[in-house]
């Protein structure tokens, strides 16, 4: 499992983690597309925006390996702002290549692409 050095570990002041420390001994957690409903808490929406900003700052528009990125946090963006780059898609692989769907991500999280505190 590739560890993304320099990637933020969590949203400061919360328990929302962005990376995992070690592989899951029970097996890789699959990536799924989670629905984001309008009534989500503001801190949940902020965690998504900060995670998207970290992804953009770290990887830009280049493909990247899933590695130690948290499957739960990725699943909130998966299928919309983050897409599989590999074909065939394997949702239970730490080596899975992903890519940011920049046009959709810019609409969903415009603040993540601004310079400043987000990046």
C-alpha positions, 0 to 999 in steps of 0.5 A: 500500500502506497503511503502518500507522504505530505497528505493531511491526515485528517480535518483539523479539530475533528475525527474525519480522517483522510488517510489510514495508517496500515492496510486493513487485515480483514481486507481492503475496504471497497470504494462505493458511490455514497449519496450526499444529501442536502441535510448533511451537517456543515462539518461533513460538507467542510470535510469533503471540501478540504479533502478535495482541496488536498487531493487537488493540491497533492495530485492536480489533474494527474492520475493517482494511486488510491494507496492509504487514502481513506475509503470512507472519505473517498466514497463521498466523492467517488463517481462524481468528483473522483473517477476510476482511471483503471479499466477494469475497475477494481474497488478493493485494490490499494493500487487502483488508479483514480483521477479527479474529474476537474469540471465536476469538482470545480462546480461542486467545490469551487473553494477547493481550487482557490489559493489560500487556506484550502490548498 
